[in-house]
Amino acid sequence: MRLTETQVDAYASDGFVVVPGLFSSAEVDTLSSALPELIEAHREGHILEEGSGAVRSVMGGQDRVAIWERFVRHPRLVHAAAQLLADPASLYQFKVNTKEGFKGAEWSWHQDFIFWHEEDGMAYPLALTAAVFLDDVLEFNGPLLMWRGTHRHGSLAARVEPGTDWRANAQAKLKYSLDETTISRIAERHELVSLKGSRGTAVLFHCNLVHGSMPNMTPYRRAIAFCTYTSVNNRFDAVERPRPQFVADCRGRAVEALADDCLLD
Ligand SMILES: O=C(O)CCC(=O)C(=O)O
């Protein structure tokens, strides 16, 4: 699949592009029904919600469940990522954030690149994430909130929470988050967008886009699968405490895309 010129332009100016119906209902059914298997098969990748102990995120584990391995190599994702990166794409991170009904907590305001730069030595912001909705994302169940066009500011100064455990990077209070003064300044110049859509919708967003999400106060789960791709020409510098490869794959190997019907056969 190739994105249209309009979609490429939207990504360049807004820092994200929404592609409704990128995956069909049958494809999402397949993925959704394989989610419990992924969660069960890859316990070491769990991040739990504070308090309830519900699974907040499962990081990696795609190599343990065939359908998820096919998903990260799906040509609609891999080719779109390569097109926007203008380079062959390497899979750097895969995760599913489940945001369970009544239990899913917020994700504070942040940019992604600073995590990858500080924790994994990613040299350049040549990375994007494809977020694929596994559930209908409503205005009520904790949609992704994005400040349009903020990727153009580069890395903004983040507040740093102490801690070395990789799980702390993904708690409601994130390790590198943006403070109220920074967000208030952003609000003067940028529009805030809430990314709602039916299951199967995908959003591709730049690694310096400011984003977050609110808690899920409803009974409706909001699971989203995130595949982060980086350019094979990006560089990773050595870091003191490398994170597990299922959290950050820094090998820079080009992903070989599969056939378009790989989720259905
Ligand atoms: O799942 C969410 O609501 C937000 C996830 C997010 O911001 C991230 O993984 O960078």
The ligand as an SDF file (V2000), in Angstrom:
LIG
                    3D

 10  9  0  0  0  0  0  0  0  0999 V2000
   -1.8960    3.9080   24.8930 O   0  0  0  0  0  0  0  0  0  0  0  0
   -1.9620    5.1240   25.0760 C   0  0  0  0  0  0  0  0  0  0  0  0
   -2.9970    5.6790   25.3750 O   0  0  0  0  0  0  0  0  0  0  0  0
   -0.7670    6.0080   24.9000 C   0  0  0  0  0  0  0  0  0  0  0  0
    0.4710    5.2930   24.5210 C   0  0  0  0  0  0  0  0  0  0  0  0
    1.6100    6.1890   24.2720 C   0  0  0  0  0  0  0  0  0  0  0  0
    1.4980    7.3760   24.3280 O   0  0  0  0  0  0  0  0  0  0  0  0
    2.9000    5.6430   23.9390 C   0  0  0  0  0  0  0  0  0  0  0  0
    3.0490    4.4180   23.9710 O   0  0  0  0  0  0  0  0  0  0  0  0
    3.8060    6.4230   23.6250 O   0  0  0  0  0  0  0  0  0  0  0  0
  1  2  2  0
  2  3  1  0
  2  4  1  0
  4  5  1  0
  5  6  1  0
  6  7  2  0
  6  8  1  0
  8  9  2  0
  8 10  1  0
M  END
$$$$
